[in-house]
Amino acid sequence: MVTRFMSICVVLAITGATWANLSPPVTNVTASQRTDGSKKVDIRYNLADADFDADGDVDLADFSIFTACFNGPSRPPAAGCP
């Protein structure tokens, strides 16, 4: 399960970074170390440009818009896309 999640994150990060050759603005970055003894750190942040339908969250609806608009690496979005 973790491997599948990481693969999806990597694919989204790569396609998102190559889409229009711009990195989305990162805001509200926080980091906190877990107190369960695992020595893991949780990092949270907001990516403002990922909410394509402007409903306040990033979900499957936003991913659907992204996939419809993605026009290949280093190419502009398809016509009529945000």
Sequence and secondary structure as in RCSB ss.txt:
>XXXX:A:sequence
MVTRFMSICVVLAITGATWANLSPPVTNVTASQRTDGSKKVDIRYNLADADFDADGDVDLADFSIFTACFNGPSR
PPAAGCP
>XXXX:A:secstr
 HHHHHHHHHHHHHHHHHGGG    EEEEEEEE SSSS  EEEEEEEGGG TT SSS  HHHHHHHHHH  STTS
   TT  
